[in-house]
Amino acid sequence: METKYDLAIAYRIYPKVSKVPAVHADNKYELSRVCLESFYNAVKNVKAFVYIILDGCPPKYKELFEKTLIGIDYEFIDKDGVGNAQTFSLQMDLLLNQDKSEVIYFAEDDYYYLESAFTELVKAVKDTRVDFLTPYDHPDTYNTDFHNYKKEYLEIAGRKWGIMSSTTMTFMTTKKILRETKHIFDTYTIRNYDASLWLSLTKLNAFNIALIIKFMFTNKPFFKIYLKLVYFTLSQVLFGKKRVLVQAVPALATHMEDAFLSHNIDWYKEFEKHETK
């Protein structure tokens, strides 16, 4: 039976500021408003159902969603500040057990979207060459040794997508693929790194022994990615199916952390559109 929606989204939000955002660094509500308005401008162009996980949010956050998501079908899930790991686990459960759509999307509250984001994602997810997609063109993929593998690109529906080794926890996939890989994503809820779990799935640079030795002596945070890779997902790395993760090039969205905005787009010009008069 054909589903009613193009995709189902689980959007989780927490009322405290994380890292140093590019705008409203001291006001999570205003940061959330800017991000949510951009999300709405993108998601209204497809037929989506949104599960909204409010994790310890005061009532004004629910009101923000109600006045912003006009014409969008959604459902609220209230949690009492259970934190990152538990809300991600809840996202998985919601998206796997819903019958709205086979296409699913994990959304975090500190991302800014271009208006074409979901239109392009929904087109690209249909390509059988890819397993996971992210709208975020992560700057790390261009300027760190961790991503020093030869870059390959796919063209899907006229747009360029880069095959990458890792991303954040904002991404699109299908229920089928999430079921097959859930045991890997479950490790995130017991303190695995996002980079480590993605690396176990994509395997790009997973076996670069020279790089691992270099990190051992020069970059302890990146070396720890490999330690967690072995500790949590060694079986997947050695014997599991290799998956394809692609990111939009140029970006369709950006993480709002000031130091990690996606390349080649004037994001501050975009942010200005949401400044209150």
C-alpha positions as CSV (number, residue, x, y, z in Angstrom):
1,M,0.0,0.0,0.0
2,E,1.3,3.4,-0.9
3,T,2.2,5.6,2.1
4,K,0.6,9.0,2.6
5,Y,3.9,10.8,3.3
6,D,7.2,11.4,1.4
7,L,9.1,11.0,4.7
8,A,8.8,10.7,8.5
9,I,11.0,12.9,10.6
10,A,12.0,12.7,14.3
11,Y,13.0,16.2,15.4
12,R,14.6,16.4,18.9
13,I,15.1,19.6,20.8
14,Y,16.7,20.5,24.1
15,P,16.5,24.0,25.7
16,K,20.2,24.5,26.3
17,V,22.9,25.9,24.0
18,S,25.5,23.4,22.8
19,K,28.9,24.5,21.5
20,V,29.2,28.1,20.2
21,P,26.4,28.7,17.6
22,A,26.8,31.3,14.8
23,V,23.8,33.3,16.0
24,H,22.0,33.7,19.3
25,A,24.9,32.1,21.2
26,D,23.3,33.0,24.5
27,N,19.7,32.4,23.7
28,K,18.6,28.8,22.8
29,Y,15.0,29.8,22.2
30,E,15.9,32.3,19.5
31,L,18.5,29.9,18.0
32,S,15.7,27.3,17.9
33,R,13.3,29.7,16.3
34,V,15.7,30.5,13.4
35,C,16.5,26.9,12.8
36,L,12.8,25.8,13.0
37,E,11.7,28.5,10.6
38,S,14.3,27.3,8.1
39,F,13.2,23.7,8.7
40,Y,9.6,24.7,8.0
41,N,10.5,26.6,4.8
42,A,12.2,23.4,3.5
43,V,9.8,20.7,4.8
44,K,6.7,22.4,3.6
45,N,7.8,21.6,0.0
46,V,7.3,17.8,0.6
47,K,4.7,15.8,2.4
48,A,6.2,15.0,5.8
49,F,5.0,13.8,9.2
50,V,7.1,15.1,12.1
51,Y,7.6,13.6,15.5
52,I,8.7,16.4,17.8
53,I,10.7,15.3,20.9
54,L,10.7,18.0,23.5
55,D,13.4,17.1,26.0
56,G,12.9,19.1,29.1
57,C,11.6,22.1,27.1
58,P,9.4,24.8,28.8
59,P,5.9,25.4,27.3
60,K,7.0,28.2,25.0
61,Y,8.9,25.7,22.8
62,K,5.8,23.7,22.1
63,E,4.1,27.0,21.2
64,L,6.9,27.8,18.9
65,F,6.3,24.6,16.9
66,E,2.6,25.1,16.9
67,K,2.8,28.6,15.4
68,T,5.6,27.7,13.0
69,L,4.6,24.4,11.4
70,I,1.5,25.6,9.7
71,G,0.0,22.9,7.4
72,I,2.5,20.2,8.6
73,D,1.3,17.0,10.4
74,Y,3.1,16.4,13.6
75,E,2.9,14.8,17.0
76,F,4.6,15.9,20.3
77,I,6.5,13.6,22.6
78,D,7.4,15.2,25.9
79,K,10.5,14.0,27.8
80,D,11.9,15.2,31.1
81,G,15.4,16.1,30.2
82,V,16.6,12.5,29.5
83,G,19.5,13.7,27.3
84,N,21.2,13.0,24.0
85,A,21.5,9.2,24.1
86,Q,18.0,8.5,25.1
87,T,16.4,11.0,22.7
88,F,18.4,9.4,19.8
89,S,17.2,6.0,20.9
90,L,13.6,7.3,20.9
91,Q,14.1,8.7,17.4
92,M,15.1,5.3,16.2
93,D,12.1,3.6,17.9
94,L,9.6,6.2,16.6
95,L,10.9,6.0,13.0
96,L,11.2,2.2,12.9
97,N,7.7,1.7,14.3
98,Q,5.8,4.3,12.4
99,D,3.8,3.5,9.2
100,K,3.8,6.9,7.7
101,S,6.7,6.4,5.3
102,E,9.6,4.1,4.4
103,V,11.9,7.2,4.1
104,I,13.0,8.5,7.5
105,Y,15.0,11.5,8.7
106,F,16.8,12.2,12.0
107,A,16.8,15.9,12.9
108,E,18.6,17.9,15.6
109,D,17.6,21.3,16.7
110,D,20.7,23.3,15.7
111,Y,20.6,22.9,11.9
112,Y,19.7,25.6,9.4
113,Y,18.1,24.4,6.1
114,L,17.9,25.9,2.6
115,E,14.4,25.8,1.1
116,S,15.3,23.0,-1.4
117,A,16.8,20.7,1.3
118,F,14.0,18.1,1.7
119,T,13.0,18.2,-2.0
120,E,16.5,17.3,-3.0
121,L,17.0,14.7,-0.2
122,V,13.7,12.9,-1.0
123,K,14.8,12.7,-4.7
124,A,18.3,11.4,-3.8
125,V,17.2,8.8,-1.2
126,K,15.6,6.8,-4.1
127,D,19.0,6.2,-5.7
128,T,19.9,2.6,-4.9
129,R,23.6,3.4,-4.8
130,V,23.2,5.2,-1.4
131,D,22.3,4.1,2.1
132,F,22.5,7.3,4.1
133,L,22.3,11.0,3.2
134,T,23.1,14.2,5.0
135,P,22.3,17.8,3.8
136,Y,25.4,19.0,5.8
137,D,28.6,19.5,3.8
138,H,30.9,19.1,6.8
139,P,34.0,21.2,6.6
140,D,36.0,18.4,8.3
141,T,35.8,16.4,5.2
142,Y,38.1,18.8,3.4
143,N,40.6,19.8,6.1
144,T,41.4,16.9,8.3
145,D,43.7,13.9,7.9
146,F,40.8,11.7,9.0
147,H,39.1,12.4,5.7
148,N,42.2,12.2,3.5
149,Y,40.9,9.4,1.3
150,K,40.2,9.9,-2.4
151,K,36.9,11.7,-2.8
152,E,34.3,10.2,-5.1
153,Y,31.1,11.9,-6.1
154,L,27.7,10.9,-7.4
155,E,25.3,13.0,-9.5
156,I,21.7,12.3,-8.5
157,A,18.9,14.2,-10.1
158,G,21.3,17.0,-11.3
159,R,22.9,17.5,-7.9
160,K,26.4,16.6,-6.6
161,W,26.7,14.3,-3.6
162,G,30.1,13.4,-2.0
163,I,30.8,9.9,-0.7
164,M,32.1,10.4,2.8
165,S,33.3,8.4,5.8
166,S,31.3,10.1,8.6
167,T,28.8,12.8,9.5
168,T,26.7,13.9,12.4
169,M,23.5,12.4,13.8
170,T,21.3,14.5,11.4
171,F,20.7,12.2,8.4
172,M,18.2,10.5,6.1
173,T,17.8,6.8,5.3
174,T,15.1,4.2,5.0
175,K,13.4,1.9,7.6
176,K,14.9,-1.1,5.8
177,I,18.5,0.1,6.1
178,L,18.0,1.4,9.7
179,R,16.7,-2.1,10.7
180,E,19.8,-3.7,9.2
181,T,22.2,-1.3,10.9
182,K,20.4,-0.5,14.2
183,H,22.8,-2.6,16.2
184,I,25.5,-0.2,15.1
185,F,23.5,3.0,15.9
186,D,22.6,1.5,19.3
187,T,26.3,1.9,20.3
188,Y,25.8,5.6,20.2
189,T,23.5,5.3,23.2
190,I,26.3,3.7,25.2
191,R,29.0,6.3,24.5
192,N,30.3,5.4,21.1
193,Y,31.2,8.4,18.9
194,D,29.2,9.4,15.9
195,A,32.4,9.4,13.8
196,S,33.3,5.9,15.0
197,L,30.0,4.3,14.2
198,W,29.8,6.0,10.8
199,L,33.4,4.8,10.0
200,S,32.4,1.2,10.9
201,L,29.6,1.4,8.3
202,T,31.4,3.3,5.5
203,K,34.9,1.8,6.1
204,L,36.6,4.8,4.4
205,N,40.1,5.0,6.1
206,A,39.1,2.4,8.6
207,F,42.1,0.3,7.7
208,N,44.6,3.1,7.2
209,I,47.3,1.8,9.7
210,A,49.8,4.6,9.0
211,L,47.1,7.2,9.8
212,I,46.1,5.4,13.0
213,I,49.8,5.3,14.1
214,K,50.1,9.0,13.2
215,F,47.1,9.9,15.3
216,M,48.4,7.9,18.2
217,F,51.3,10.3,18.6
218,T,49.9,13.6,17.2
219,N,46.1,13.7,17.6
220,K,44.6,11.9,20.6
221,P,41.0,12.9,19.9
222,F,41.1,11.3,16.4
223,F,43.0,8.3,17.7
224,K,40.2,7.8,20.2
225,I,37.8,7.5,17.3
226,Y,39.7,4.4,16.2
227,L,39.8,3.0,19.7
228,K,36.0,3.2,19.9
229,L,35.7,1.8,16.4
230,V,37.5,-1.3,17.6
231,Y,35.8,-1.5,21.0
232,F,32.2,-1.1,19.8
233,T,32.1,-2.2,16.2
234,L,35.1,-4.5,15.3
235,S,32.8,-7.2,13.9
236,Q,31.1,-4.7,11.6
237,V,34.4,-3.2,10.4
238,L,35.8,-6.7,9.6
239,F,32.8,-8.6,8.4
240,G,29.8,-6.2,8.0
241,K,28.4,-4.8,4.8
242,K,30.0,-1.6,3.6
243,R,27.5,1.3,3.4
244,V,27.5,4.4,1.3
245,L,27.0,7.8,3.1
246,V,26.7,10.9,0.9
247,Q,26.6,14.5,1.7
248,A,25.2,17.4,-0.4
249,V,27.9,19.4,-2.2
250,P,27.3,22.3,-1.9
251,A,25.3,22.0,1.3
252,L,21.5,21.9,1.7
253,A,21.9,22.7,5.4
254,T,24.5,23.6,8.0
255,H,25.2,22.7,11.6
256,M,25.0,26.0,13.5
257,E,28.3,25.7,15.3
258,D,30.2,28.8,14.4
259,A,33.5,27.0,13.6
260,F,31.8,24.3,11.4
261,L,29.4,26.1,9.0
262,S,29.2,24.4,5.6
263,H,31.5,25.8,3.0
264,N,30.8,28.1,0.0
265,I,27.5,29.6,1.2
266,D,26.9,33.0,2.9
267,W,25.0,31.6,5.9
268,Y,24.9,34.9,7.7
269,K,23.0,36.3,4.8
270,E,20.5,33.5,5.2
271,F,20.3,34.0,9.0
272,E,19.5,37.7,8.5
273,K,16.2,36.6,6.9
274,H,15.0,35.5,10.3
275,E,15.9,38.5,12.4
276,T,12.9,39.9,14.1
277,K,11.9,43.4,13.1
